[in-house]
Amino acid sequence: MTGISTVQRLTAAELHLVAPDDVMVISETRGGAIAAWALGGGLAFAAKDDYSGEACWLSVVGDPEVSPMLVDAALADLGDQIAGVTVPRGVDLARWHADPAPGHETDSDWDLMATWTPPPAQPAQSLVINELEDRREVQGFLDRVNPHHSVRADYELVEQWAGIRDETSGVLLAVGALTRRLSGVAYLASIATDPVARGKGFGGAVTAALTRIAFERGERMCTLAHYHPNDSARRMYLRLGYQTTHRFSSGGLRQRSESSR
């Protein structure tokens, strides 16, 4: 291990000075962090989690070897304020009695991806409707084809829903949302395709359309996340110019006993 040998507490400003280009740090703390810590090649920070609504979620980036020490230091500082942890994949969440989020019992592993350029044209892009107005229809579609969707149709930070309809019946076949993290970073969520329409490029067309909209609005980076393993989704995003920036595991913390504090 190189670098400092003891955990150091950082301010939010110091966190951004030492990791100015880290996509996770930018996405989750551009508006400020509750607290941050550094050790060697690793960083940890506590911030509000957008989608769970938890007031304090701990994330760790960098060297997996020092991740356990960073989490332990954060728990020692903030205790039960921390509702859950996100760590580099391969770090054992069981150490902190962390459970996957409700409804995602087998989906604690996920990839964060980002792109800095608009995507290439897609074969099905002419079919994309850039603005779906009926949020109840969108929610019904998500409940049917992707019960574990990351954001609901009425989520307050969704800027717009895009999708593709069957040209004959008008029934929705694919949807996706352009939303924001609390930091303001553009983030695509709840990208879903009806099983009967998969393999036709609809998911890629919707993703590309929403990504282009983000860049047309002046964004310099657009992000998304997907549960692992999902090789078909990963390949689709790679074709559109997205890059995997982090591979994570996440879990909510069970209440710790007095003896473990």
Residue pairs with C-beta under 8 A, 6 or more apart in sequence:
1 40
1 41
1 63
1 65
1 66
2 40
2 41
3 39
3 40
3 41
4 38
4 39
4 40
5 40
6 39
7 37
7 38
7 39
7 69
7 70
7 73
8 37
8 38
8 39
9 35
9 36
9 37
9 77
10 18
10 36
10 37
10 38
10 43
11 36
12 29
12 32
12 33
12 36
14 36
15 25
15 29
15 33
15 36
15 38
15 43
15 45
16 25
16 26
16 29
16 30
18 38
18 43
19 25
19 43
19 61
22 43
22 61
22 245
23 112
23 114
23 221
23 223
23 245
23 246
24 59
24 61
24 112
24 245
24 246
25 43
25 45
25 61
26 183
26 185
26 221
27 112
27 181
27 183
27 185
27 187
27 223
28 45
28 47
28 59
28 181
28 182
28 183
29 36
29 45
29 47
29 183
30 183
30 184
30 185
31 182
31 183
31 184
32 47
33 45
33 46
33 47
34 45
34 46
34 47
34 48
34 56
34 78
34 81
35 45
35 46
35 74
35 77
35 78
36 43
36 44
36 45
36 46
37 43
37 44
37 45
37 70
37 73
37 74
37 77
38 44
38 70
39 66
39 69
39 70
39 73
40 62
40 63
40 65
40 66
41 62
41 63
41 66
42 60
42 61
42 62
42 63
42 64
42 65
42 66
42 67
42 70
43 60
43 61
43 62
43 70
44 58
44 59
44 60
44 61
44 67
44 70
44 71
44 73
44 74
45 58
45 59
46 56
46 57
46 58
46 59
46 74
46 78
46 81
46 82
47 56
47 57
47 59
47 182
48 54
48 55
48 56
48 57
48 182
49 57
49 83
49 84
50 157
50 181
50 182
51 150
51 151
51 155
52 83
52 84
52 101
52 252
54 83
54 84
55 81
55 83
56 78
56 81
56 82
56 83
57 82
57 83
57 84
57 85
57 86
58 71
58 74
58 75
58 78
58 82
58 84
58 85
58 86
59 85
59 86
59 87
59 248
60 67
60 70
60 71
60 85
60 86
60 87
60 88
60 91
61 88
61 246
62 88
63 88
64 87
64 88
64 90
64 91
67 87
67 88
67 91
68 91
68 95
71 85
71 87
71 95
71 96
74 82
75 82
75 96
75 256
79 261
80 255
80 256
82 253
83 252
83 253
84 98
84 101
84 250
84 251
84 252
84 253
85 93
85 96
85 98
85 250
85 251
85 253
86 248
86 249
86 250
87 93
87 248
87 249
87 250
88 246
88 247
88 248
88 249
89 109
89 228
89 247
89 248
89 249
90 249
91 249
93 108
93 249
93 250
93 251
96 251
96 253
97 253
97 254
97 256
98 108
98 250
98 251
98 252
98 253
98 254
99 105
99 251
99 252
99 254
100 106
100 107
100 108
100 250
100 251
100 252
101 107
101 108
101 250
101 251
101 252
103 147
103 148
104 148
104 227
107 148
107 227
108 249
108 250
108 251
109 227
109 228
109 229
109 247
109 248
109 249
110 225
110 226
110 227
110 228
110 248
110 249
110 250
111 225
111 226
111 228
111 234
111 244
111 246
111 247
111 248
112 223
112 224
112 225
112 244
112 245
112 246
112 247
112 248
113 223
113 224
113 225
113 226
113 237
113 242
113 243
113 244
113 245
114 221
114 222
114 223
114 224
114 242
114 243
114 245
115 211
115 221
115 222
115 240
115 241
115 242
115 243
116 220
116 221
117 215
117 241
118 211
118 212
118 215
118 241
119 207
119 208
119 211
119 212
119 240
119 241
120 208
120 240
120 241
121 208
122 201
122 204
122 205
122 208
122 240
123 201
123 205
124 164
124 200
124 201
124 202
124 204
124 205
125 205
125 208
125 209
127 164
127 165
127 167
127 202
127 205
128 162
128 163
128 164
128 205
128 206
128 209
129 162
129 163
129 164
129 165
130 160
130 162
130 209
130 213
131 160
131 161
131 162
132 138
132 160
132 161
132 162
132 163
132 172
132 175
135 153
135 154
135 161
136 153
137 172
138 153
138 161
138 163
138 172
138 175
139 152
139 153
139 154
141 163
141 172
141 175
141 192
141 194
142 149
142 152
142 153
142 175
142 190
142 192
145 192
145 193
145 194
145 195
146 190
146 192
148 227
149 189
149 190
149 192
150 189
150 190
150 225
151 157
151 158
151 177
151 179
151 189
151 190
152 190
153 161
155 177
155 179
155 189
157 179
157 180
157 181
157 182
158 177
158 178
158 179
158 189
159 177
159 178
159 179
159 180
160 177
160 178
160 210
160 213
161 175
161 176
161 177
162 175
162 176
162 177
162 178
162 206
162 209
162 210
162 213
163 172
163 173
163 174
163 175
163 176
163 206
164 172
164 173
164 174
164 197
164 202
164 205
164 206
165 171
165 172
165 173
166 172
166 173
166 197
172 194
173 193
173 194
173 196
173 197
173 202
174 191
174 192
174 193
174 194
174 197
174 202
174 203
174 205
174 206
175 190
175 191
175 192
175 206
176 188
176 189
176 190
176 191
176 192
176 203
176 206
176 207
176 210
177 188
177 189
177 190
177 191
177 210
178 186
178 187
178 188
178 210
178 213
178 214
179 186
179 187
179 188
179 189
180 186
180 187
181 187
181 223
185 221
185 223
186 214
186 217
186 219
186 221
186 222
186 223
187 222
187 223
187 224
187 225
188 207
188 210
188 211
188 214
188 222
188 223
188 224
189 224
191 203
191 206
191 207
191 224
191 233
192 203
193 202
193 203
203 233
203 236
204 236
204 239
204 240
207 224
207 236
207 237
207 240
208 240
211 222
211 240
214 222
215 222
224 237
224 242
226 233
226 234
226 237
228 247
234 244
